[in-house]
Amino acid sequence: MAQGAVNTVPVVFQVDTGADYVSIPQEIASKAGMICMKQSFAETANGTSLQCESRIVGMTFGTFNVPNVKAYILPNLKHPLLGMNVLGMFHVEHADRLMKVTYKH
């Protein structure tokens, strides 16, 4: 889990290395002013789901700021997912129940 924000709306991200993209529940997306640009269907761990492609103008997690993030809005998602489109920008280490994230150089 990682504290963060989506367009200044505070969230707690679930770090999900199995998610290709950042995914945001509909309720949070609405509060954050995210707009559905294109609808499609996705195969998720919970089955097939309708999703909307969107952009997060300003996203934070931990101490990191990531601008202009491609994200998907999912109506039945319970927690925001921090996916590989953002995690791939960082070096992630996991040991003794602690995750350390640093910028890739």
Order of alpha helices (4+ residues) and beta strands (2+ residues): beta-beta-beta-alpha-beta-beta-beta-beta-alpha-beta-beta
